[in-house]
């Protein structure tokens, strides 16, 4: 079933697990993510950045690819099709082509402008039953050309954004997009708790929080973050590394030189298989298996 992200994230928050949000980079990614989710019976968020949409052709092509793959594989678990780190323009565009969930990333804008644009998108998404994620502060590292070096979300901005009525909120708590440096200090759990409590004090309820840069964080830290309110974990780099390693091993073993193994439908399977394994492993750590 193709649905929005709201219900699955609320269930995750209440059930102390997190829904994996895997970035889709191409056809193999869409296939691997869906196969893993179905196998583990996990709800899924398949998310697309503007960089990935450009690579594949367009946001519409990425949307159609995911929908058609979902249908072709007879997927039964709930999935949402999500815009990852969208500009205001990307947000409007993907709303126009039926994405069921969007992230408007106004984190580089002044807070007032971020909130104003969020309010407009809140109205539009509500009308269309689409989920809305936003971000305050910044998340370190680089994501498909979106560069940010701040790491800790200001608590008052997080509360203001929660009051604006978003369905889920990305919070910088020391997390970084891409690979973590050796001297990384780890997630700031005290800050996560502070944000979650401040939102509860202001709203009288807790909302699903989102952890970006989910690749390469030690499992025990991911699990602890989930216990403290993270209900969506974004993973991209880990999939790229898994795919690369699978393909590299295959080629270095000279398997690609045998028979017709140069055929991309055979060659790329070595990477895709590792991608499926990576997704299954994250689902295990996030606790979302059998929650479909
Ligand atoms: P990683 O590439 O570090 O896993 O981050 C993914 C992400 O946060 C997408 O928004």
py3Dmol code that shows the C-alpha trace and the ligand (Angstrom):
import py3Dmol

protein = """\
ATOM      1  CA  UNK A   1       0.000   0.000   0.000  1.00  0.00           C
ATOM      2  CA  UNK A   2       1.327   3.430  -0.914  1.00  0.00           C
ATOM      3  CA  UNK A   3       0.514   5.836   1.874  1.00  0.00           C
ATOM      4  CA  UNK A   4       1.883   8.921   3.594  1.00  0.00           C
ATOM      5  CA  UNK A   5       4.456   8.763   6.397  1.00  0.00           C
ATOM      6  CA  UNK A   6       2.381  10.110   9.271  1.00  0.00           C
ATOM      7  CA  UNK A   7       0.611   7.040  10.547  1.00  0.00           C
ATOM      8  CA  UNK A   8       3.644   4.786  10.200  1.00  0.00           C
ATOM      9  CA  UNK A   9       5.810   7.272  12.095  1.00  0.00           C
ATOM     10  CA  UNK A  10       3.283   7.780  14.854  1.00  0.00           C
ATOM     11  CA  UNK A  11       3.063   4.017  15.291  1.00  0.00           C
ATOM     12  CA  UNK A  12       6.861   3.828  15.328  1.00  0.00           C
ATOM     13  CA  UNK A  13       7.146   6.579  17.925  1.00  0.00           C
ATOM     14  CA  UNK A  14       4.535   4.895  20.139  1.00  0.00           C
ATOM     15  CA  UNK A  15       6.128   1.473  19.627  1.00  0.00           C
ATOM     16  CA  UNK A  16       9.737   2.619  20.215  1.00  0.00           C
ATOM     17  CA  UNK A  17      11.088   1.626  16.828  1.00  0.00           C
ATOM     18  CA  UNK A  18      12.016   3.648  13.733  1.00  0.00           C
ATOM     19  CA  UNK A  19      10.916   3.418  10.124  1.00  0.00           C
ATOM     20  CA  UNK A  20      13.886   3.244   7.755  1.00  0.00           C
ATOM     21  CA  UNK A  21      13.981   6.014   5.172  1.00  0.00           C
ATOM     22  CA  UNK A  22      16.239   4.763   2.419  1.00  0.00           C
ATOM     23  CA  UNK A  23      17.358   7.038  -0.395  1.00  0.00           C
ATOM     24  CA  UNK A  24      16.581   5.790  -3.900  1.00  0.00           C
ATOM     25  CA  UNK A  25      19.411   6.406  -6.352  1.00  0.00           C
ATOM     26  CA  UNK A  26      18.348   4.262  -9.309  1.00  0.00           C
ATOM     27  CA  UNK A  27      16.308   1.221 -10.334  1.00  0.00           C
ATOM     28  CA  UNK A  28      18.475  -1.229  -8.370  1.00  0.00           C
ATOM     29  CA  UNK A  29      17.940   0.817  -5.210  1.00  0.00           C
ATOM     30  CA  UNK A  30      14.160   0.896  -5.603  1.00  0.00           C
ATOM     31  CA  UNK A  31      14.126  -2.863  -6.145  1.00  0.00           C
ATOM     32  CA  UNK A  32      16.487  -3.737  -3.286  1.00  0.00           C
ATOM     33  CA  UNK A  33      14.744  -1.524  -0.716  1.00  0.00           C
ATOM     34  CA  UNK A  34      11.299  -2.876  -1.595  1.00  0.00           C
ATOM     35  CA  UNK A  35      12.494  -6.495  -1.588  1.00  0.00           C
ATOM     36  CA  UNK A  36      14.120  -6.077   1.823  1.00  0.00           C
ATOM     37  CA  UNK A  37      11.087  -4.342   3.329  1.00  0.00           C
ATOM     38  CA  UNK A  38       8.751  -7.022   2.048  1.00  0.00           C
ATOM     39  CA  UNK A  39      11.003  -9.805   3.296  1.00  0.00           C
ATOM     40  CA  UNK A  40      11.240  -8.286   6.765  1.00  0.00           C
ATOM     41  CA  UNK A  41       7.622  -7.045   6.732  1.00  0.00           C
ATOM     42  CA  UNK A  42       8.777  -3.536   7.560  1.00  0.00           C
ATOM     43  CA  UNK A  43       7.049  -0.270   6.680  1.00  0.00           C
ATOM     44  CA  UNK A  44       9.308   1.782   4.418  1.00  0.00           C
ATOM     45  CA  UNK A  45       9.984   5.321   3.360  1.00  0.00           C
ATOM     46  CA  UNK A  46      11.600   5.566  -0.076  1.00  0.00           C
ATOM     47  CA  UNK A  47      13.058   9.010  -0.451  1.00  0.00           C
ATOM     48  CA  UNK A  48      14.395  10.980  -3.379  1.00  0.00           C
ATOM     49  CA  UNK A  49      16.724  13.989  -3.352  1.00  0.00           C
ATOM     50  CA  UNK A  50      16.745  16.499  -6.185  1.00  0.00           C
ATOM     51  CA  UNK A  51      20.224  15.219  -7.092  1.00  0.00           C
ATOM     52  CA  UNK A  52      18.948  11.656  -7.424  1.00  0.00           C
ATOM     53  CA  UNK A  53      15.898  12.860  -9.367  1.00  0.00           C
ATOM     54  CA  UNK A  54      18.197  14.707 -11.775  1.00  0.00           C
ATOM     55  CA  UNK A  55      20.346  11.607 -12.172  1.00  0.00           C
ATOM     56  CA  UNK A  56      17.345   9.383 -12.898  1.00  0.00           C
ATOM     57  CA  UNK A  57      15.644  11.936 -15.123  1.00  0.00           C
ATOM     58  CA  UNK A  58      13.087  13.777 -13.003  1.00  0.00           C
ATOM     59  CA  UNK A  59      11.064  13.645  -9.795  1.00  0.00           C
ATOM     60  CA  UNK A  60       8.222  12.186 -11.811  1.00  0.00           C
ATOM     61  CA  UNK A  61      10.396   9.440 -13.250  1.00  0.00           C
ATOM     62  CA  UNK A  62      11.583   8.538  -9.734  1.00  0.00           C
ATOM     63  CA  UNK A  63       7.988   8.504  -8.489  1.00  0.00           C
ATOM     64  CA  UNK A  64       6.799   6.317 -11.376  1.00  0.00           C
ATOM     65  CA  UNK A  65       9.781   4.003 -10.928  1.00  0.00           C
ATOM     66  CA  UNK A  66       8.937   3.412  -7.267  1.00  0.00           C
ATOM     67  CA  UNK A  67       5.201   2.964  -7.896  1.00  0.00           C
ATOM     68  CA  UNK A  68       5.743   0.597 -10.820  1.00  0.00           C
ATOM     69  CA  UNK A  69       8.381  -1.388  -8.937  1.00  0.00           C
ATOM     70  CA  UNK A  70       6.034  -1.613  -5.945  1.00  0.00           C
ATOM     71  CA  UNK A  71       3.310  -2.986  -8.211  1.00  0.00           C
ATOM     72  CA  UNK A  72       5.581  -5.321 -10.174  1.00  0.00           C
ATOM     73  CA  UNK A  73       6.992  -6.876  -6.994  1.00  0.00           C
ATOM     74  CA  UNK A  74       3.520  -7.167  -5.419  1.00  0.00           C
ATOM     75  CA  UNK A  75       4.683  -5.305  -2.341  1.00  0.00           C
ATOM     76  CA  UNK A  76       2.222  -5.555   0.550  1.00  0.00           C
ATOM     77  CA  UNK A  77       4.003  -3.519   3.245  1.00  0.00           C
ATOM     78  CA  UNK A  78       3.077   0.173   3.574  1.00  0.00           C
ATOM     79  CA  UNK A  79       5.462   2.485   1.774  1.00  0.00           C
ATOM     80  CA  UNK A  80       5.617   6.225   1.434  1.00  0.00           C
ATOM     81  CA  UNK A  81       7.296   8.138  -1.374  1.00  0.00           C
ATOM     82  CA  UNK A  82       9.141  11.049   0.139  1.00  0.00           C
ATOM     83  CA  UNK A  83      11.003  14.118  -1.077  1.00  0.00           C
ATOM     84  CA  UNK A  84      14.316  14.330   0.795  1.00  0.00           C
ATOM     85  CA  UNK A  85      15.845  17.780   1.490  1.00  0.00           C
ATOM     86  CA  UNK A  86      13.609  19.647  -0.905  1.00  0.00           C
ATOM     87  CA  UNK A  87      13.737  23.346  -1.633  1.00  0.00           C
ATOM     88  CA  UNK A  88      10.442  25.224  -1.506  1.00  0.00           C
ATOM     89  CA  UNK A  89      10.228  24.797  -5.271  1.00  0.00           C
ATOM     90  CA  UNK A  90      10.960  21.050  -5.075  1.00  0.00           C
ATOM     91  CA  UNK A  91       8.269  20.769  -2.412  1.00  0.00           C
ATOM     92  CA  UNK A  92       5.629  22.367  -4.621  1.00  0.00           C
ATOM     93  CA  UNK A  93       6.750  20.325  -7.601  1.00  0.00           C
ATOM     94  CA  UNK A  94       6.594  16.950  -5.841  1.00  0.00           C
ATOM     95  CA  UNK A  95       3.238  17.839  -4.288  1.00  0.00           C
ATOM     96  CA  UNK A  96       2.045  18.288  -7.853  1.00  0.00           C
ATOM     97  CA  UNK A  97       3.130  14.773  -8.784  1.00  0.00           C
ATOM     98  CA  UNK A  98       1.620  12.868  -5.876  1.00  0.00           C
ATOM     99  CA  UNK A  99       4.594  12.294  -3.574  1.00  0.00           C
ATOM    100  CA  UNK A 100       2.930  11.171  -0.357  1.00  0.00           C
ATOM    101  CA  UNK A 101       5.437  12.820   1.946  1.00  0.00           C
ATOM    102  CA  UNK A 102       7.821  15.753   1.616  1.00  0.00           C
ATOM    103  CA  UNK A 103      10.713  17.266   3.479  1.00  0.00           C
ATOM    104  CA  UNK A 104      11.009  20.984   3.030  1.00  0.00           C
ATOM    105  CA  UNK A 105      14.548  21.867   4.051  1.00  0.00           C
ATOM    106  CA  UNK A 106      14.474  25.543   4.905  1.00  0.00           C
ATOM    107  CA  UNK A 107      17.258  25.160   7.431  1.00  0.00           C
ATOM    108  CA  UNK A 108      19.566  27.522   5.561  1.00  0.00           C
ATOM    109  CA  UNK A 109      16.890  30.267   5.584  1.00  0.00           C
ATOM    110  CA  UNK A 110      16.268  32.739   8.407  1.00  0.00           C
ATOM    111  CA  UNK A 111      13.897  31.045  10.887  1.00  0.00           C
ATOM    112  CA  UNK A 112      11.024  33.454  10.108  1.00  0.00           C
ATOM    113  CA  UNK A 113      11.173  32.599   6.424  1.00  0.00           C
ATOM    114  CA  UNK A 114      11.531  28.876   7.156  1.00  0.00           C
ATOM    115  CA  UNK A 115       8.407  29.078   9.351  1.00  0.00           C
ATOM    116  CA  UNK A 116       6.428  31.143   6.841  1.00  0.00           C
ATOM    117  CA  UNK A 117       7.138  28.757   3.983  1.00  0.00           C
ATOM    118  CA  UNK A 118       6.425  25.813   6.287  1.00  0.00           C
ATOM    119  CA  UNK A 119       3.008  27.323   7.132  1.00  0.00           C
ATOM    120  CA  UNK A 120       2.079  27.537   3.450  1.00  0.00           C
ATOM    121  CA  UNK A 121       3.265  23.998   2.817  1.00  0.00           C
ATOM    122  CA  UNK A 122       1.417  22.825   5.927  1.00  0.00           C
ATOM    123  CA  UNK A 123      -1.857  24.026   4.422  1.00  0.00           C
ATOM    124  CA  UNK A 124      -1.149  22.479   1.035  1.00  0.00           C
ATOM    125  CA  UNK A 125       0.004  19.136   2.428  1.00  0.00           C
ATOM    126  CA  UNK A 126      -2.993  18.928   4.773  1.00  0.00           C
ATOM    127  CA  UNK A 127      -5.340  19.416   1.852  1.00  0.00           C
ATOM    128  CA  UNK A 128      -3.623  16.593  -0.038  1.00  0.00           C
ATOM    129  CA  UNK A 129      -3.099  14.229   2.915  1.00  0.00           C
ATOM    130  CA  UNK A 130       0.662  14.454   2.418  1.00  0.00           C
ATOM    131  CA  UNK A 131       3.112  14.291   5.337  1.00  0.00           C
ATOM    132  CA  UNK A 132       5.438  17.201   6.018  1.00  0.00           C
ATOM    133  CA  UNK A 133       8.937  17.053   7.476  1.00  0.00           C
ATOM    134  CA  UNK A 134      11.035  20.134   8.101  1.00  0.00           C
ATOM    135  CA  UNK A 135      14.389  20.903   9.639  1.00  0.00           C
ATOM    136  CA  UNK A 136      15.716  23.492  12.007  1.00  0.00           C
ATOM    137  CA  UNK A 137      19.352  24.167  12.666  1.00  0.00           C
ATOM    138  CA  UNK A 138      21.529  22.209  10.307  1.00  0.00           C
ATOM    139  CA  UNK A 139      22.918  18.723   9.965  1.00  0.00           C
ATOM    140  CA  UNK A 140      26.635  18.404   9.410  1.00  0.00           C
ATOM    141  CA  UNK A 141      28.282  17.044   6.281  1.00  0.00           C
ATOM    142  CA  UNK A 142      27.120  17.053   2.684  1.00  0.00           C
ATOM    143  CA  UNK A 143      24.041  15.520   1.044  1.00  0.00           C
ATOM    144  CA  UNK A 144      23.815  15.630  -2.738  1.00  0.00           C
ATOM    145  CA  UNK A 145      25.191  19.129  -2.944  1.00  0.00           C
ATOM    146  CA  UNK A 146      23.371  20.356   0.181  1.00  0.00           C
ATOM    147  CA  UNK A 147      26.202  21.336   2.500  1.00  0.00           C
ATOM    148  CA  UNK A 148      25.765  22.161   6.142  1.00  0.00           C
ATOM    149  CA  UNK A 149      28.226  22.395   8.966  1.00  0.00           C
ATOM    150  CA  UNK A 150      26.093  23.186  12.007  1.00  0.00           C
ATOM    151  CA  UNK A 151      25.231  20.189  14.135  1.00  0.00           C
ATOM    152  CA  UNK A 152      22.921  21.121  16.990  1.00  0.00           C
ATOM    153  CA  UNK A 153      19.338  22.309  16.474  1.00  0.00           C
ATOM    154  CA  UNK A 154      18.305  25.275  18.669  1.00  0.00           C
ATOM    155  CA  UNK A 155      15.560  24.104  21.049  1.00  0.00           C
ATOM    156  CA  UNK A 156      13.348  27.185  20.632  1.00  0.00           C
ATOM    157  CA  UNK A 157      13.418  26.830  16.822  1.00  0.00           C
ATOM    158  CA  UNK A 158      12.465  23.166  17.134  1.00  0.00           C
ATOM    159  CA  UNK A 159       9.516  24.113  19.338  1.00  0.00           C
ATOM    160  CA  UNK A 160       8.420  26.843  16.904  1.00  0.00           C
ATOM    161  CA  UNK A 161       8.533  24.330  14.058  1.00  0.00           C
ATOM    162  CA  UNK A 162       6.584  21.741  16.033  1.00  0.00           C
ATOM    163  CA  UNK A 163       3.962  24.409  16.788  1.00  0.00           C
ATOM    164  CA  UNK A 164       3.710  25.057  13.044  1.00  0.00           C
ATOM    165  CA  UNK A 165       2.149  21.601  12.855  1.00  0.00           C
ATOM    166  CA  UNK A 166       4.733  19.532  11.004  1.00  0.00           C
ATOM    167  CA  UNK A 167       4.267  15.768  11.073  1.00  0.00           C
ATOM    168  CA  UNK A 168       7.926  15.010  11.767  1.00  0.00           C
ATOM    169  CA  UNK A 169      10.954  17.106  12.541  1.00  0.00           C
ATOM    170  CA  UNK A 170      14.601  16.597  11.601  1.00  0.00           C
ATOM    171  CA  UNK A 171      16.882  17.543  14.471  1.00  0.00           C
ATOM    172  CA  UNK A 172      20.602  18.130  14.432  1.00  0.00           C
ATOM    173  CA  UNK A 173      22.047  16.325  17.436  1.00  0.00           C
ATOM    174  CA  UNK A 174      25.637  15.917  16.295  1.00  0.00           C
ATOM    175  CA  UNK A 175      24.694  13.798  13.269  1.00  0.00           C
ATOM    176  CA  UNK A 176      26.465  14.228   9.935  1.00  0.00           C
ATOM    177  CA  UNK A 177      25.591  13.264   6.367  1.00  0.00           C
ATOM    178  CA  UNK A 178      28.107  10.944   4.731  1.00  0.00           C
ATOM    179  CA  UNK A 179      30.866   9.057   6.516  1.00  0.00           C
ATOM    180  CA  UNK A 180      31.627   9.994  10.113  1.00  0.00           C
ATOM    181  CA  UNK A 181      35.118  11.283  10.857  1.00  0.00           C
ATOM    182  CA  UNK A 182      37.266   9.162  13.193  1.00  0.00           C
ATOM    183  CA  UNK A 183      37.153  11.826  15.904  1.00  0.00           C
ATOM    184  CA  UNK A 184      33.339  12.176  15.809  1.00  0.00           C
ATOM    185  CA  UNK A 185      31.957  12.813  19.298  1.00  0.00           C
ATOM    186  CA  UNK A 186      28.775  10.766  18.901  1.00  0.00           C
ATOM    187  CA  UNK A 187      25.104  11.726  19.155  1.00  0.00           C
ATOM    188  CA  UNK A 188      24.122  14.286  21.777  1.00  0.00           C
ATOM    189  CA  UNK A 189      21.376  12.419  23.643  1.00  0.00           C
ATOM    190  CA  UNK A 190      20.920  15.134  26.279  1.00  0.00           C
ATOM    191  CA  UNK A 191      20.098  17.580  23.502  1.00  0.00           C
ATOM    192  CA  UNK A 192      17.686  15.163  21.858  1.00  0.00           C
ATOM    193  CA  UNK A 193      15.888  14.730  25.164  1.00  0.00           C
ATOM    194  CA  UNK A 194      15.816  18.485  25.693  1.00  0.00           C
ATOM    195  CA  UNK A 195      14.184  19.080  22.298  1.00  0.00           C
ATOM    196  CA  UNK A 196      11.671  16.280  22.788  1.00  0.00           C
ATOM    197  CA  UNK A 197      10.703  17.500  26.265  1.00  0.00           C
ATOM    198  CA  UNK A 198      10.433  21.135  25.143  1.00  0.00           C
ATOM    199  CA  UNK A 199       8.078  20.106  22.323  1.00  0.00           C
ATOM    200  CA  UNK A 200       6.028  18.080  24.795  1.00  0.00           C
ATOM    201  CA  UNK A 201       5.820  21.049  27.183  1.00  0.00           C
ATOM    202  CA  UNK A 202       4.656  23.323  24.360  1.00  0.00           C
ATOM    203  CA  UNK A 203       2.267  20.941  22.575  1.00  0.00           C
ATOM    204  CA  UNK A 204       1.236  18.453  25.217  1.00  0.00           C
ATOM    205  CA  UNK A 205       2.294  15.650  22.866  1.00  0.00           C
ATOM    206  CA  UNK A 206       5.432  14.130  21.445  1.00  0.00           C
ATOM    207  CA  UNK A 207       6.032  14.153  17.689  1.00  0.00           C
ATOM    208  CA  UNK A 208       8.134  11.786  15.577  1.00  0.00           C
ATOM    209  CA  UNK A 209      11.702  13.081  15.336  1.00  0.00           C
ATOM    210  CA  UNK A 210      13.986  12.324  12.405  1.00  0.00           C
ATOM    211  CA  UNK A 211      17.640  11.349  12.434  1.00  0.00           C
ATOM    212  CA  UNK A 212      19.469  12.274   9.254  1.00  0.00           C
ATOM    213  CA  UNK A 213      22.912  10.939   8.441  1.00  0.00           C
ATOM    214  CA  UNK A 214      21.914   7.496   9.712  1.00  0.00           C
ATOM    215  CA  UNK A 215      24.872   5.728   8.055  1.00  0.00           C
ATOM    216  CA  UNK A 216      27.737   4.599  10.199  1.00  0.00           C
ATOM    217  CA  UNK A 217      26.363   5.557  13.623  1.00  0.00           C
ATOM    218  CA  UNK A 218      27.146   2.736  16.072  1.00  0.00           C
ATOM    219  CA  UNK A 219      24.048   0.531  16.515  1.00  0.00           C
ATOM    220  CA  UNK A 220      23.801   1.138  20.261  1.00  0.00           C
ATOM    221  CA  UNK A 221      23.616   4.899  19.663  1.00  0.00           C
ATOM    222  CA  UNK A 222      20.938   4.459  16.989  1.00  0.00           C
ATOM    223  CA  UNK A 223      18.893   2.290  19.353  1.00  0.00           C
ATOM    224  CA  UNK A 224      19.221   4.810  22.182  1.00  0.00           C
ATOM    225  CA  UNK A 225      18.160   7.672  19.885  1.00  0.00           C
ATOM    226  CA  UNK A 226      15.090   5.654  18.909  1.00  0.00           C
ATOM    227  CA  UNK A 227      14.189   5.159  22.569  1.00  0.00           C
ATOM    228  CA  UNK A 228      14.425   8.952  22.984  1.00  0.00           C
ATOM    229  CA  UNK A 229      11.993   9.789  20.175  1.00  0.00           C
ATOM    230  CA  UNK A 230      13.642   9.212  16.810  1.00  0.00           C
ATOM    231  CA  UNK A 231      11.020   7.497  14.621  1.00  0.00           C
ATOM    232  CA  UNK A 232      12.584   7.892  11.146  1.00  0.00           C
ATOM    233  CA  UNK A 233      16.225   7.200  10.334  1.00  0.00           C
ATOM    234  CA  UNK A 234      17.594   8.348   6.969  1.00  0.00           C
ATOM    235  CA  UNK A 235      20.134   6.087   5.304  1.00  0.00           C
ATOM    236  CA  UNK A 236      21.917   6.709   2.041  1.00  0.00           C
ATOM    237  CA  UNK A 237      25.708   6.427   2.276  1.00  0.00           C
ATOM    238  CA  UNK A 238      25.569   2.988   3.887  1.00  0.00           C
ATOM    239  CA  UNK A 239      23.675   1.692   0.847  1.00  0.00           C
ATOM    240  CA  UNK A 240      26.178   3.228  -1.519  1.00  0.00           C
ATOM    241  CA  UNK A 241      29.061   1.653   0.378  1.00  0.00           C
ATOM    242  CA  UNK A 242      27.354  -1.764   0.455  1.00  0.00           C
ATOM    243  CA  UNK A 243      26.573  -1.682  -3.261  1.00  0.00           C
ATOM    244  CA  UNK A 244      30.105  -0.552  -4.080  1.00  0.00           C
ATOM    245  CA  UNK A 245      31.686  -3.274  -1.960  1.00  0.00           C
ATOM    246  CA  UNK A 246      29.535  -6.007  -3.506  1.00  0.00           C
ATOM    247  CA  UNK A 247      30.334  -4.900  -7.023  1.00  0.00           C
ATOM    248  CA  UNK A 248      34.020  -4.388  -6.244  1.00  0.00           C
ATOM    249  CA  UNK A 249      34.388  -7.853  -4.731  1.00  0.00           C
ATOM    250  CA  UNK A 250      32.688  -9.361  -7.774  1.00  0.00           C
ATOM    251  CA  UNK A 251      34.966  -7.601 -10.232  1.00  0.00           C
ATOM    252  CA  UNK A 252      38.156  -8.203  -8.234  1.00  0.00           C
ATOM    253  CA  UNK A 253      37.317 -11.916  -8.118  1.00  0.00           C
ATOM    254  CA  UNK A 254      37.215 -11.832 -11.957  1.00  0.00           C
ATOM    255  CA  UNK A 255      33.681 -13.296 -11.899  1.00  0.00           C
ATOM    256  CA  UNK A 256      32.680 -10.500 -14.268  1.00  0.00           C
ATOM    257  CA  UNK A 257      34.972 -11.969 -16.924  1.00  0.00           C
ATOM    258  CA  UNK A 258      33.117 -15.275 -17.057  1.00  0.00           C
ATOM    259  CA  UNK A 259      30.432 -16.022 -19.656  1.00  0.00           C
ATOM    260  CA  UNK A 260      28.002 -13.161 -20.123  1.00  0.00           C
ATOM    261  CA  UNK A 261      28.554 -11.670 -16.691  1.00  0.00           C
ATOM    262  CA  UNK A 262      29.251  -8.315 -18.336  1.00  0.00           C
ATOM    263  CA  UNK A 263      25.469  -8.048 -18.741  1.00  0.00           C
ATOM    264  CA  UNK A 264      24.418  -5.308 -16.276  1.00  0.00           C
ATOM    265  CA  UNK A 265      21.494  -7.473 -15.187  1.00  0.00           C
ATOM    266  CA  UNK A 266      24.055  -9.960 -13.885  1.00  0.00           C
ATOM    267  CA  UNK A 267      26.934  -7.624 -13.050  1.00  0.00           C
ATOM    268  CA  UNK A 268      24.931  -5.229 -10.896  1.00  0.00           C
ATOM    269  CA  UNK A 269      23.284  -8.055  -8.962  1.00  0.00           C
ATOM    270  CA  UNK A 270      26.482  -8.392  -6.915  1.00  0.00           C
ATOM    271  CA  UNK A 271      25.964  -4.848  -5.629  1.00  0.00           C
ATOM    272  CA  UNK A 272      22.195  -5.113  -5.343  1.00  0.00           C
ATOM    273  CA  UNK A 273      22.405  -8.241  -3.180  1.00  0.00           C
ATOM    274  CA  UNK A 274      24.612  -6.364  -0.711  1.00  0.00           C
ATOM    275  CA  UNK A 275      22.162  -3.481  -0.738  1.00  0.00           C
ATOM    276  CA  UNK A 276      19.325  -5.837   0.231  1.00  0.00           C
ATOM    277  CA  UNK A 277      21.483  -7.168   3.084  1.00  0.00           C
ATOM    278  CA  UNK A 278      22.241  -3.640   4.279  1.00  0.00           C
ATOM    279  CA  UNK A 279      18.526  -2.759   4.292  1.00  0.00           C
ATOM    280  CA  UNK A 280      17.692  -5.941   6.216  1.00  0.00           C
ATOM    281  CA  UNK A 281      20.401  -5.155   8.741  1.00  0.00           C
ATOM    282  CA  UNK A 282      19.133  -1.596   9.310  1.00  0.00           C
ATOM    283  CA  UNK A 283      15.547  -2.862   9.662  1.00  0.00           C
ATOM    284  CA  UNK A 284      16.814  -5.236  12.351  1.00  0.00           C
ATOM    285  CA  UNK A 285      18.589  -2.439  14.249  1.00  0.00           C
ATOM    286  CA  UNK A 286      15.694   0.026  13.867  1.00  0.00           C
ATOM    287  CA  UNK A 287      13.236  -2.610  15.111  1.00  0.00           C
ATOM    288  CA  UNK A 288      10.766  -2.098  12.242  1.00  0.00           C
ATOM    289  CA  UNK A 289      10.581  -5.729  11.099  1.00  0.00           C
ATOM    290  CA  UNK A 290       7.115  -7.306  11.379  1.00  0.00           C
ATOM    291  CA  UNK A 291       5.602  -3.865  12.020  1.00  0.00           C
ATOM    292  CA  UNK A 292       3.993  -3.577   8.583  1.00  0.00           C
TER     293      UNK A 292
END
"""
ligand_1 = """\
10
LIG
P 23.641 9.336 5.018
O 24.034 9.413 3.579
O 24.731 9.842 5.906
O 23.118 8.029 5.409
O 22.456 10.395 5.220
C 21.263 10.199 4.548
C 20.309 11.280 4.857
O 20.276 11.828 5.924
C 19.352 11.641 3.803
O 18.594 12.748 4.141
"""
view = py3Dmol.view(width=600, height=400)
view.addModel(protein, "pdb")
view.setStyle({"model": 0}, {"cartoon": {"style": "trace"}})
view.addModel(ligand_1, "xyz")
view.setStyle({"model": 1}, {"stick": {}})
view.zoomTo()
view.show()
